[in-house]
Amino acid sequence: MRFVLLALLLASPADAADPALKAGAFAQDVTPKKFPISVNGGFTDRQATKANDPLHARALVLDDGKTAVALVVVDSCLIPRELMDAAKAKAAKATGIPATNMLISATHTHTAPTVTSAFGSDPDPDYVTFLTDGIATAITKAHAARVPAKVAFGSIDEPRELFNRRWKTKPGAMNLDPFGRTTDKVKMNPGHQNPNIVEQAGPVDPQVSVIAVRDAADKPLSLYANYGLHYVGDLPPLSADYFGVFGELIGPKLGAEKGSKFVGILSNGTSGDVNNVDFANPPKKTKPGERCRAVAEVVAIAAKKAEAGAMYSSTVSVAAAEEELEFKVRKPTAAEIERAKGIIAAAGGKPLTKADQVYARETVEIAKYPDTVKLKVQAMRIGDQAIVAIPCEVFAEIGLKIKKESPVKRTFVVSLANGYNGYLPTPAQHELGGYETWRARSSYLEVTASDRITATALKLLKAVK
């Protein structure tokens, strides 16, 4: 059975003839107050004892006088739908913005507190509550800060920092997976200059897209950017990774005055199979944090170039639509569950650190999942810029397809948005196998899920157009 929820808020062409745009932005600190705290992003749990740099929920509210939307990016690895829905409900009550008009996404920094169970990490309930309130506060304060504004849209390619991390391997290469199989034809992060690798298994999306906002006096108010890079990861937890550095750098590049309330925001694009490591060449030696700053600088320069050629307008309309889909869960067989239980028992109560042990636990946990799960696909339009939001770690080729076939000229895709439902490979990438396809709480949707999600995204783009 298929359950569908469609929420569409569109002004009629006559009503939208001359909307008066208002915008507000706010960055709410969501750094935890107590330590140690569990950190998502690894096969085994890590405990952070301090914050190297602050974590934020960065919000931008755009209001055309009839319809308002909120765009929020949170320094977190994985955020479950339940947390986001709770934050939206609080913010909706405070602002009057419908929850369906809120797009909340995670940056996917691997050095932020755990808020959903994955691999060896489990959340602190107190931080879950704290983050929920922080996201709602960010939206509420951004809404309260609205002033007459103008907006511009731009994009530019910056491919130098992107590499597809999935590599096809030579015939006969033994790619052992944690389930005891050797059927994988690709290897994720295969090591530098691995003699068994042939070519990258997919593309990257090099586009840096921006929504730039200025107030009526032409002073920079906020910039919401999108780039398809998984993360950089050269700082210990807690850290906002290069997303936070971008937020620091972009304001001055756009001319924001020192001490202003400018909010720089970087969302994660379709980076499920993309990272910042060039495995075809020898590794580069860098100091901790050096790569984060270097990558953020490159992306910030690109964002500035994209903004520089853009035309600002105060007469734009906004719209939002979403649809709920239901998918089958890839469940383990009885034999696979028994194998997993045997591996866990053999560990004798010691921490599960080896790949087969980690995935044995994942097998037991995914067996407890319902047979189907629901997720939301969302589309927004701000002027002639469209945004698609998908609650997965989306492969780059899916984002490229949506951009190519979108009925709106300017379109970008935000991953890890409005929930978390694991990796989203294409059916062809599932055939190749590899880490992103291994069944776990990080990858469990049915093999053809990307086809329906892509089709739904394109349908919603037509609706908001």
C-alpha positions as CSV (number, residue, x, y, z in Angstrom):
1,M,0.0,0.0,0.0
2,R,1.3,3.5,-0.9
3,F,0.6,6.4,1.4
4,V,1.0,9.9,0.0
5,L,1.0,13.3,1.6
6,L,1.1,16.3,-0.7
7,A,1.3,19.8,0.7
8,L,1.4,22.6,-1.8
9,L,1.3,26.3,-1.0
10,L,1.3,28.4,-4.2
11,A,0.1,31.9,-4.8
12,S,-1.9,32.3,-8.0
13,P,-0.1,34.1,-10.9
14,A,-2.2,37.3,-10.2
15,D,-1.5,37.2,-6.5
16,A,2.3,36.6,-7.1
17,A,2.7,39.5,-9.5
18,D,4.5,41.8,-7.1
19,P,5.3,40.0,-3.8
20,A,7.3,42.0,-1.2
21,L,10.1,39.7,0.0
22,K,11.2,39.6,3.6
23,A,14.1,37.5,4.9
24,G,15.7,36.7,8.2
25,A,18.6,34.6,9.3
26,F,20.0,33.2,12.6
27,A,22.7,30.8,13.7
28,Q,21.8,29.0,16.9
29,D,24.7,27.5,18.8
30,V,23.9,23.7,19.4
31,T,27.2,22.7,21.0
32,P,26.5,20.3,23.8
33,K,27.0,21.6,27.4
34,K,28.1,18.3,29.0
35,F,30.8,15.9,28.1
36,P,31.8,13.2,27.3
37,I,29.3,12.6,24.5
38,S,28.9,10.0,21.8
39,V,29.9,10.9,18.3
40,N,28.4,9.5,15.0
41,G,30.5,8.8,12.0
42,G,32.6,5.7,12.7
43,F,32.1,1.9,12.8
44,T,32.8,2.1,16.6
45,D,31.7,4.7,19.1
46,R,33.8,7.7,20.0
47,Q,33.5,9.8,23.0
48,A,34.2,13.6,22.6
49,T,35.5,15.3,25.7
50,K,35.5,18.9,24.3
51,A,34.4,21.0,21.3
52,N,37.2,22.2,19.0
53,D,34.8,24.6,17.3
54,P,31.1,25.5,17.8
55,L,28.2,23.6,16.2
56,H,25.3,25.5,14.9
57,A,21.8,25.2,13.4
58,R,21.8,27.9,10.7
59,A,18.4,29.1,9.6
60,L,17.2,31.3,6.7
61,V,13.5,32.3,6.4
62,L,12.1,33.7,3.2
63,D,8.6,35.3,3.1
64,D,7.0,36.6,0.0
65,G,4.1,38.1,1.9
66,K,1.8,35.1,1.3
67,T,4.0,32.1,1.8
68,A,7.1,31.6,4.0
69,V,9.7,28.9,3.9
70,A,12.5,28.0,6.3
71,L,15.9,26.5,5.2
72,V,17.9,25.1,8.1
73,V,21.3,23.3,8.0
74,V,22.5,21.6,11.2
75,D,26.1,20.6,12.2
76,S,25.2,17.0,12.7
77,C,26.0,13.7,11.0
78,L,22.6,12.0,10.9
79,I,19.3,13.4,12.1
80,P,16.2,11.1,12.4
81,R,12.9,12.3,11.0
82,E,11.3,12.2,14.5
83,L,13.7,14.8,15.8
84,M,13.2,17.0,12.8
85,D,9.5,16.7,12.9
86,A,9.4,17.7,16.6
87,A,11.6,20.7,15.8
88,K,9.3,21.7,12.9
89,A,6.2,21.4,15.1
90,K,7.7,23.7,17.8
91,A,8.8,26.2,15.1
92,A,5.5,26.1,13.3
93,K,3.7,26.9,16.5
94,A,6.0,29.8,17.2
95,T,6.1,31.3,13.7
96,G,3.0,30.2,11.8
97,I,5.2,28.7,9.0
98,P,3.7,25.3,8.1
99,A,6.0,22.4,8.9
100,T,5.7,21.3,5.2
101,N,7.5,24.6,4.3
102,M,10.5,23.8,6.4
103,L,13.6,22.1,5.0
104,I,16.0,20.9,7.7
105,S,19.2,19.0,6.8
106,A,22.3,17.7,8.4
107,T,25.8,18.8,7.1
108,H,27.1,15.2,7.7
109,T,30.1,16.2,9.7
110,H,31.5,13.0,11.2
111,T,32.5,14.9,14.4
112,A,29.2,15.9,16.0
113,P,27.1,14.3,18.8
114,T,25.1,11.2,18.0
115,V,21.4,11.8,17.7
116,T,20.4,8.5,16.0
117,S,21.7,5.0,16.6
118,A,24.1,3.8,13.9
119,F,26.9,1.2,14.1
120,G,28.4,1.5,17.6
121,S,26.9,4.8,18.6
122,D,23.8,5.6,20.5
123,P,22.4,9.0,21.4
124,D,22.2,10.9,24.7
125,P,18.5,11.7,25.2
126,D,19.3,15.0,26.8
127,Y,21.3,16.2,23.7
128,V,18.4,15.0,21.4
129,T,16.1,17.3,23.3
130,F,18.6,20.1,23.3
131,L,19.2,19.8,19.6
132,T,15.4,19.7,18.9
133,D,14.9,22.9,20.8
134,G,18.0,24.5,19.2
135,I,16.7,23.9,15.6
136,A,13.3,25.3,16.6
137,T,14.9,28.3,18.1
138,A,17.0,28.9,15.0
139,I,13.8,29.0,12.8
140,T,11.9,31.2,15.3
141,K,14.7,33.7,15.7
142,A,15.3,33.8,11.9
143,H,11.6,34.5,11.4
144,A,11.6,37.2,14.0
145,A,14.6,38.9,12.3
146,R,12.8,39.3,8.9
147,V,13.4,42.6,7.1
148,P,12.7,43.8,3.6
149,A,15.1,41.9,1.4
150,K,16.2,40.9,-2.1
151,V,17.5,37.6,-3.3
152,A,19.8,36.3,-6.1
153,F,20.7,32.9,-7.4
154,G,23.9,31.6,-9.0
155,S,26.0,28.6,-9.7
156,I,29.5,27.7,-10.8
157,D,31.5,24.5,-11.2
158,E,34.3,23.7,-8.8
159,P,35.4,20.1,-9.4
160,R,38.9,20.2,-7.9
161,E,37.8,19.1,-4.4
162,L,35.6,16.1,-5.5
163,F,36.4,12.5,-6.1
164,N,34.1,9.5,-6.5
165,R,35.2,7.3,-3.6
166,R,33.9,4.0,-5.2
167,W,36.4,2.4,-7.4
168,K,35.8,-0.5,-9.8
169,T,38.4,-3.2,-9.3
170,K,40.1,-5.6,-11.6
171,P,38.5,-9.0,-12.4
172,G,39.5,-11.5,-9.9
173,A,40.2,-9.0,-7.1
174,M,39.0,-10.5,-3.8
175,N,36.7,-7.8,-2.3
176,L,35.6,-9.5,0.9
177,D,32.5,-8.0,2.5
178,P,31.6,-8.3,6.2
179,F,29.0,-10.9,5.4
180,G,31.6,-13.4,4.1
181,R,30.9,-12.8,0.4
182,T,33.3,-11.8,-2.4
183,T,30.8,-10.6,-5.0
184,D,31.6,-6.8,-4.8
185,K,32.9,-5.3,-8.0
186,V,33.8,-2.0,-6.4
187,K,35.7,-0.9,-3.3
188,M,35.1,2.2,-1.3
189,N,38.2,4.2,-0.2
190,P,40.5,1.5,-1.7
191,G,43.8,3.1,-0.6
192,H,46.1,5.3,-2.5
193,Q,47.4,3.9,-5.9
194,N,45.9,0.5,-5.1
195,P,47.1,-1.8,-8.0
196,N,43.7,-3.5,-8.1
197,I,41.6,-0.3,-8.9
198,V,40.6,0.5,-12.5
199,E,38.4,3.5,-12.5
200,Q,35.9,5.5,-10.4
201,A,32.5,3.8,-10.4
202,G,30.4,7.0,-10.8
203,P,30.5,10.8,-11.4
204,V,30.7,13.8,-9.1
205,D,28.5,16.9,-9.2
206,P,30.9,19.8,-9.3
207,Q,28.3,22.6,-9.0
208,V,28.4,25.2,-6.2
209,S,24.9,26.7,-6.1
210,V,23.9,29.7,-4.0
211,I,20.9,31.6,-2.8
212,A,22.3,35.0,-1.8
213,V,20.2,37.4,0.3
214,R,20.7,41.2,0.9
215,D,18.7,43.6,2.9
216,A,17.0,46.7,1.4
217,A,20.2,48.7,2.0
218,D,22.2,46.2,-0.1
219,K,24.0,44.8,2.9
220,P,24.7,41.0,2.9
221,L,22.2,39.2,5.1
222,S,22.8,35.5,4.4
223,L,24.0,33.0,1.8
224,Y,22.7,29.5,1.5
225,A,25.1,27.3,-0.6
226,N,25.0,23.7,-1.8
227,Y,28.0,21.5,-2.7
228,G,28.2,17.7,-3.1
229,L,31.1,16.8,-0.8
230,H,30.7,14.1,1.9
231,Y,32.9,15.9,4.5
232,V,36.6,16.6,5.0
233,G,37.2,15.1,8.4
234,D,40.7,16.2,9.5
235,L,39.7,17.5,12.9
236,P,38.9,15.5,16.1
237,P,35.4,15.7,17.6
238,L,33.6,17.9,18.2
239,S,33.8,20.0,15.0
240,A,31.5,21.4,12.4
241,D,34.1,20.3,9.8
242,Y,34.6,22.4,6.6
243,F,30.9,23.4,6.7
244,G,31.6,25.6,9.8
245,V,34.7,27.1,8.3
246,F,32.7,28.0,5.1
247,G,30.2,29.8,7.4
248,E,33.1,31.9,8.8
249,L,34.7,32.7,5.5
250,I,31.8,33.5,3.2
251,G,30.5,36.7,4.9
252,P,33.7,38.7,4.6
253,K,34.1,37.6,0.9
254,L,30.6,39.0,0.2
255,G,31.4,42.3,2.0
256,A,29.5,41.6,5.3
257,E,30.7,44.0,7.9
258,K,32.6,42.7,10.9
259,G,30.3,42.1,13.8
260,S,27.2,41.9,11.5
261,K,24.5,39.3,11.9
262,F,25.3,37.7,8.5
263,V,24.7,34.0,8.4
264,G,26.7,31.8,6.0
265,I,25.1,28.4,5.4
266,L,26.5,25.4,3.4
267,S,24.2,22.4,2.7
268,N,25.4,19.0,1.6
269,G,24.5,18.0,-2.0
270,T,24.4,14.6,-3.5
271,S,27.7,13.3,-2.0
272,G,26.8,9.7,-1.0
273,D,29.6,8.4,-3.1
274,V,31.9,11.4,-3.1
275,N,34.8,12.5,-0.9
276,N,37.9,14.7,-0.9
277,V,40.5,12.0,-1.4
278,D,42.3,11.4,-4.7
279,F,43.2,7.7,-4.5
280,A,44.7,7.7,-7.9
281,N,47.7,9.7,-6.6
282,P,49.9,9.6,-3.4
283,P,48.5,11.0,-0.2
284,K,49.1,14.6,0.7
285,K,50.6,15.4,4.2
286,T,48.6,18.1,6.0
287,K,48.3,19.3,9.6
288,P,45.0,18.8,11.5
289,G,42.4,21.2,10.3
290,E,44.5,22.3,7.3
291,R,42.3,20.5,4.7
292,C,39.1,21.8,6.3
293,R,40.2,25.3,5.9
294,A,41.7,24.8,2.4
295,V,38.5,23.2,1.0
296,A,36.3,25.7,2.7
297,E,38.3,28.5,1.1
298,V,38.0,27.0,-2.4
299,V,34.2,26.5,-2.0
300,A,33.8,30.0,-0.5
301,I,35.7,31.6,-3.5
302,A,33.4,29.7,-5.9
303,A,30.3,30.8,-4.0
304,K,31.5,34.4,-4.2
305,K,32.0,34.0,-8.0
306,A,28.5,32.5,-8.3
307,E,27.0,35.4,-6.4
308,A,29.0,38.1,-8.2
309,G,27.2,37.5,-11.5
310,A,23.7,37.2,-10.0
311,M,20.8,39.6,-10.3
312,Y,19.1,40.6,-7.1
313,S,15.3,41.0,-6.9
314,S,12.8,41.8,-4.2
315,T,9.9,40.5,-6.2
316,V,10.0,36.8,-6.0
317,S,7.4,34.2,-4.9
318,V,8.1,31.1,-2.9
319,A,6.4,27.7,-2.9
320,A,6.8,24.3,-1.3
321,A,5.5,20.7,-1.8
322,E,6.2,17.3,-0.3
323,E,5.1,13.7,-0.8
324,E,5.4,10.8,1.6
325,L,6.5,7.4,0.1
326,E,6.7,4.0,1.6
327,F,9.5,1.5,0.8
328,K,10.4,-2.0,1.7
329,V,13.2,-2.7,4.1
330,R,16.0,-5.1,3.0
331,K,15.7,-7.5,5.8
332,P,18.1,-10.4,6.7
333,T,17.2,-14.0,6.3
334,A,16.9,-16.3,9.2
335,A,20.2,-17.9,8.3
336,E,21.9,-14.4,8.2
337,I,20.5,-13.6,11.6
338,E,21.8,-16.8,13.1
339,R,25.2,-16.2,11.6
340,A,25.2,-12.7,13.1
341,K,24.2,-13.9,16.5
342,G,27.0,-16.4,16.4
343,I,29.6,-13.8,15.6
344,I,28.4,-11.6,18.4
345,A,28.4,-14.5,20.8
346,A,32.0,-15.4,19.8
347,A,33.1,-11.9,20.8
348,G,32.4,-12.9,24.4
349,G,31.1,-9.6,25.5
350,K,34.1,-7.6,24.2
351,P,33.6,-4.5,22.1
352,L,32.5,-5.2,18.6
353,T,35.3,-3.6,16.5
354,K,35.9,-5.8,13.5
355,A,33.9,-5.3,10.3
356,D,32.1,-8.7,10.6
357,Q,31.3,-8.0,14.2
358,V,30.0,-4.5,13.5
359,Y,27.8,-5.7,10.7
360,A,26.6,-8.7,12.8
361,R,25.2,-6.2,15.2
362,E,23.7,-4.2,12.3
363,T,22.1,-7.4,11.0
364,V,20.4,-8.1,14.4
365,E,19.3,-4.5,14.6
366,I,17.9,-4.2,11.1
367,A,16.0,-7.4,11.7
368,K,13.9,-5.5,14.3
369,Y,12.9,-2.9,11.7
370,P,9.4,-2.9,10.3
371,D,9.0,-4.4,6.9
372,T,8.4,-1.0,5.3
373,V,9.4,2.6,6.2
374,K,8.0,6.0,5.1
375,L,10.1,8.9,4.1
376,K,9.4,12.4,2.7
377,V,10.6,13.9,-0.6
378,Q,10.3,17.7,-0.8
379,A,10.6,20.4,-3.4
380,M,10.8,24.2,-2.9
381,R,10.9,27.1,-5.3
382,I,12.3,30.5,-4.4
383,G,11.9,32.7,-7.5
384,D,13.5,30.7,-10.3
385,Q,15.6,28.6,-8.0
386,A,14.3,25.1,-7.1
387,I,15.5,22.8,-4.3
388,V,14.9,19.1,-3.9
389,A,15.3,17.6,-0.4
390,I,15.9,13.8,0.1
391,P,16.4,12.1,3.5
392,C,19.3,10.0,2.3
393,E,23.0,10.0,1.5
394,V,22.3,10.4,-2.2
395,F,24.6,9.3,-5.0
396,A,25.9,12.0,-7.3
397,E,24.4,10.6,-10.4
398,I,20.9,10.9,-8.9
399,G,21.4,14.6,-8.3
400,L,22.8,15.1,-11.8
401,K,19.7,13.4,-13.3
402,I,17.3,15.5,-11.2
403,K,19.1,18.7,-12.3
404,K,19.1,17.7,-16.0
405,E,15.4,16.8,-16.1
406,S,14.1,19.5,-13.7
407,P,11.4,21.7,-15.3
408,V,13.0,24.6,-13.3
409,K,16.1,26.0,-14.9
410,R,18.1,26.3,-11.6
411,T,17.8,23.2,-9.4
412,F,20.0,21.7,-6.7
413,V,19.5,18.7,-4.3
414,V,20.0,18.7,-0.5
415,S,20.8,15.3,1.0
416,L,20.2,14.2,4.6
417,A,17.1,16.3,4.6
418,N,13.9,16.0,6.7
419,G,15.1,12.6,8.1
420,Y,17.7,9.9,7.7
421,N,17.1,6.7,5.6
422,G,20.6,5.6,4.8
423,Y,22.5,5.5,1.5
424,L,20.6,5.9,-1.8
425,P,22.5,4.1,-4.5
426,T,21.0,3.5,-8.0
427,P,19.9,-0.1,-8.9
428,A,23.0,-0.3,-11.1
429,Q,25.3,0.7,-8.2
430,H,23.6,-1.9,-6.0
431,E,24.6,-4.5,-8.6
432,L,28.3,-3.4,-8.2
433,G,28.1,-3.8,-4.4
434,G,30.4,-2.1,-2.0
435,Y,30.2,-0.4,1.4
436,E,27.3,1.9,0.5
437,T,25.1,-1.1,-0.4
438,W,25.9,-3.3,2.6
439,R,22.7,-3.9,4.6
440,A,22.7,-1.9,7.8
441,R,21.0,0.9,9.5
442,S,23.0,3.0,7.2
443,S,21.7,1.3,4.0
444,Y,18.4,-0.6,4.0
445,L,16.0,0.8,1.5
446,E,14.8,-1.5,-1.3
447,V,17.1,-1.7,-4.3
448,T,14.9,0.4,-6.6
449,A,14.2,3.1,-4.1
450,S,16.2,5.7,-6.1
451,D,14.0,5.4,-9.1
452,R,10.8,6.2,-7.3
453,I,12.4,9.0,-5.3
454,T,13.8,10.6,-8.5
455,A,10.4,10.4,-10.2
456,T,8.7,11.9,-7.2
457,A,11.2,14.7,-7.0
458,L,10.6,15.6,-10.7
459,K,6.8,15.5,-10.1
460,L,7.1,17.8,-7.2
461,L,9.3,20.2,-9.1
462,K,6.5,20.5,-11.7
463,A,4.0,21.2,-8.9
464,V,6.0,24.1,-7.5
465,K,7.0,25.5,-10.9
